[in-house]
Amino acid sequence: MAKYLLLKHYGHGPERMPSHVPMTEWSPEDVDAHIAFQIRLVDELRESGEFVDAQGIGPEVSYVRFGGPDQAPVVTDGPYPESGELVAGWFLVDVASRERAVEIAARASSAPAKGGEPLFEWIEVRQILEMDPPSADA
């Protein structure tokens, strides 16, 4: 088993999908259907034993880095204005193969959007590289 992070890139990716309409322009019924789909997918992943975590992310973003010894952290709103729109959330799954992670990502991408049409959201699939904790002798 390997863990994969499936990053949900609403409206962004290798190519912008023309079907992407901001969720603020969806009907309440469309938003409800989208959220219900996400909940069903999480339930299915729990049932299969592949679910680890899933979260949505709010629109506010800050980039922070070390400012130097005795300096305050450096904080900015991002390298480009759309940075808050890049990642809408994630799924963390523990699956038997990369192929299975890709299957789950494709399913997540098919979530209903405005008018019930598939969202065609880009999902970035990244394997989690687990590190062994240092031993007490180190």
Contacts in CASP RR format, 6 or more apart in sequence:
PFRMAT RR
TARGET T0000
AUTHOR 0000-0000-0000
METHOD contacts of the structure
MODEL  1
MAKYLLLKHYGHGPERMPSHVPMTEWSPEDVDAHIAFQIRLVDELRESGE
FVDAQGIGPEVSYVRFGGPDQAPVVTDGPYPESGELVAGWFLVDVASRER
AVEIAARASSAPAKGGEPLFEWIEVRQILEMDPPSADA
1 94 0 8 1.000
1 95 0 8 1.000
1 96 0 8 1.000
2 94 0 8 1.000
2 95 0 8 1.000
2 96 0 8 1.000
2 97 0 8 1.000
2 98 0 8 1.000
2 101 0 8 1.000
2 127 0 8 1.000
2 128 0 8 1.000
3 52 0 8 1.000
3 92 0 8 1.000
3 93 0 8 1.000
3 94 0 8 1.000
3 95 0 8 1.000
3 127 0 8 1.000
3 128 0 8 1.000
3 130 0 8 1.000
4 92 0 8 1.000
4 93 0 8 1.000
4 95 0 8 1.000
4 98 0 8 1.000
4 101 0 8 1.000
4 125 0 8 1.000
4 126 0 8 1.000
4 127 0 8 1.000
4 128 0 8 1.000
5 90 0 8 1.000
5 91 0 8 1.000
5 92 0 8 1.000
5 124 0 8 1.000
5 125 0 8 1.000
5 126 0 8 1.000
5 127 0 8 1.000
5 128 0 8 1.000
6 90 0 8 1.000
6 91 0 8 1.000
6 92 0 8 1.000
6 93 0 8 1.000
6 101 0 8 1.000
6 104 0 8 1.000
6 105 0 8 1.000
6 108 0 8 1.000
6 123 0 8 1.000
6 124 0 8 1.000
6 125 0 8 1.000
6 126 0 8 1.000
7 87 0 8 1.000
7 89 0 8 1.000
7 90 0 8 1.000
7 123 0 8 1.000
7 124 0 8 1.000
7 126 0 8 1.000
8 56 0 8 1.000
8 87 0 8 1.000
8 88 0 8 1.000
8 89 0 8 1.000
8 90 0 8 1.000
8 91 0 8 1.000
8 108 0 8 1.000
8 121 0 8 1.000
8 123 0 8 1.000
9 86 0 8 1.000
9 87 0 8 1.000
9 88 0 8 1.000
9 121 0 8 1.000
9 122 0 8 1.000
9 123 0 8 1.000
9 124 0 8 1.000
10 20 0 8 1.000
10 23 0 8 1.000
10 85 0 8 1.000
10 88 0 8 1.000
10 119 0 8 1.000
10 121 0 8 1.000
11 17 0 8 1.000
11 20 0 8 1.000
11 85 0 8 1.000
11 121 0 8 1.000
11 122 0 8 1.000
12 82 0 8 1.000
12 85 0 8 1.000
12 86 0 8 1.000
12 122 0 8 1.000
13 122 0 8 1.000
14 122 0 8 1.000
17 120 0 8 1.000
17 121 0 8 1.000
17 122 0 8 1.000
19 113 0 8 1.000
19 117 0 8 1.000
19 118 0 8 1.000
19 119 0 8 1.000
19 120 0 8 1.000
20 113 0 8 1.000
20 119 0 8 1.000
20 120 0 8 1.000
20 121 0 8 1.000
21 113 0 8 1.000
21 114 0 8 1.000
23 31 0 8 1.000
23 34 0 8 1.000
25 114 0 8 1.000
26 34 0 8 1.000
26 113 0 8 1.000
26 114 0 8 1.000
26 115 0 8 1.000
27 114 0 8 1.000
27 115 0 8 1.000
30 112 0 8 1.000
30 113 0 8 1.000
30 114 0 8 1.000
30 115 0 8 1.000
30 116 0 8 1.000
33 112 0 8 1.000
33 116 0 8 1.000
34 111 0 8 1.000
34 112 0 8 1.000
34 113 0 8 1.000
34 119 0 8 1.000
37 111 0 8 1.000
37 112 0 8 1.000
38 54 0 8 1.000
38 108 0 8 1.000
38 111 0 8 1.000
41 91 0 8 1.000
41 104 0 8 1.000
41 107 0 8 1.000
41 108 0 8 1.000
41 111 0 8 1.000
42 51 0 8 1.000
42 54 0 8 1.000
42 91 0 8 1.000
45 51 0 8 1.000
45 54 0 8 1.000
45 91 0 8 1.000
45 93 0 8 1.000
45 104 0 8 1.000
49 94 0 8 1.000
50 93 0 8 1.000
50 94 0 8 1.000
50 95 0 8 1.000
50 100 0 8 1.000
50 104 0 8 1.000
51 91 0 8 1.000
51 93 0 8 1.000
51 94 0 8 1.000
52 92 0 8 1.000
52 93 0 8 1.000
52 94 0 8 1.000
53 90 0 8 1.000
53 91 0 8 1.000
53 92 0 8 1.000
54 89 0 8 1.000
54 90 0 8 1.000
54 91 0 8 1.000
54 92 0 8 1.000
55 89 0 8 1.000
55 90 0 8 1.000
56 88 0 8 1.000
56 89 0 8 1.000
56 90 0 8 1.000
57 87 0 8 1.000
57 88 0 8 1.000
57 89 0 8 1.000
57 90 0 8 1.000
59 84 0 8 1.000
59 85 0 8 1.000
60 84 0 8 1.000
61 77 0 8 1.000
61 78 0 8 1.000
61 83 0 8 1.000
61 84 0 8 1.000
62 75 0 8 1.000
62 76 0 8 1.000
62 77 0 8 1.000
62 78 0 8 1.000
63 75 0 8 1.000
63 76 0 8 1.000
63 77 0 8 1.000
63 78 0 8 1.000
63 79 0 8 1.000
63 83 0 8 1.000
64 73 0 8 1.000
64 74 0 8 1.000
64 75 0 8 1.000
65 73 0 8 1.000
65 74 0 8 1.000
66 73 0 8 1.000
66 74 0 8 1.000
67 73 0 8 1.000
67 74 0 8 1.000
77 83 0 8 1.000
88 121 0 8 1.000
91 104 0 8 1.000
91 108 0 8 1.000
92 128 0 8 1.000
93 100 0 8 1.000
93 101 0 8 1.000
93 104 0 8 1.000
95 101 0 8 1.000
95 104 0 8 1.000
98 125 0 8 1.000
98 127 0 8 1.000
101 125 0 8 1.000
101 127 0 8 1.000
102 125 0 8 1.000
105 123 0 8 1.000
105 125 0 8 1.000
106 123 0 8 1.000
108 121 0 8 1.000
108 123 0 8 1.000
109 118 0 8 1.000
109 119 0 8 1.000
109 120 0 8 1.000
109 121 0 8 1.000
109 122 0 8 1.000
109 123 0 8 1.000
110 118 0 8 1.000
110 119 0 8 1.000
110 120 0 8 1.000
111 118 0 8 1.000
111 119 0 8 1.000
111 121 0 8 1.000
112 118 0 8 1.000
112 119 0 8 1.000
113 119 0 8 1.000
END
